[in-house]
């Protein structure tokens, strides 16, 4: 385990594989690169709005609104002023989750 610090403005996103594995009609999945594009485009928004934008992008990519896999996303953004010294800023353990083989 490791620890990391979220600085003001940092965004932390957890998501299920249903987000990145959602396929368009030709079978092409959204993939992590597609999710990253959506996150970069909407990173200035609130966590709630980011979640809404991700789900809308998945639906637009797949061209449907019903899915067989779950679509789960949790976005957390640290508020505050950037570039301000904060010696007691919270840190959290970093977890890496990998799908079972």
N, C-alpha and C positions, 0 to 999 in steps of 0.2 A: 504494500500500500504506500501511497505517496500523498502529499498534501499540495494543494494549490490555492492561490489567492485570487479571488474575483475582485478586480478593480472596478471603480465606478464606470458604468457603461458597458461592462462585460456581459456577454450573453452566454448562458449555458443551456443546451437543448438536449433532452432525452427523447428518444422516439423508438417506436416499435418497427420491426422489419416490414410491416404492412405498408409503411410510408414509402420506403425506398424500393420495395419489390412490386409496387402497384404498376401494372403493365398497361401500355396503350393498346389500341386494337391490333397492332401488328406484333405484339408480344415484347416490346422494348420496355424494360423497367425504368422507373424514374431514377434509380440509383442515388448514391450519396452525392454525386456531382450535381444532379438536378435539385436535390434538397439544399445543397450549399448555395446554389444560385438564388433560390427563393429566400434563404436566410440573409444573404448579402443584400438583396434588394429591399428587404423589409426590416433590417436590423435596427433602424431608428425608431421603430414603432414599439408599442407596449407589448409585454409578453402575451397577453390575451390576443391582441391583433396579429402578432406573429403566428400564433397557433392557428388562427382563422385563415390567414393567408396560405400557410402550408397545406391545410386541408383543402382549400379551394384549388391550389396548384395541383394537388394529387388528383382531385376530381377532374380538373381540366385535362391533365395528362392522360388519364385513363378514359376520359370521355364517358364517365358514368358516375352515379351517385350511390350505388350499392356495391359493397365489396364482400368477398368471402373471408378475408383476413382483417384483423382489427387495425384501425388507424389510431394510434395513440401518440400524443406529443405533449411534452411538458417543457415549457420555456421559462427560464428564470433570468432576470436581468438585475444586476446590482445598480442601485440608484446612488446618487451622490455627485460630488464635483470631481472631475478628473484632475489629475496632477496635484492633488492635495495630499500632503503627508498624513498618513493614518496608521500609526504604529500598532494599533490594536485591531486592525482589520481582520475579519473572520477568515479562517481557512477551513477547507473541507477535504476529507480524503478523496482521492481520485480513484474511481472504480472503472475498470475496463470490462465490459460485458461482451462476450462473444457467443454467437449461437452454437448450440450443441451440434455436433457432426451428424 
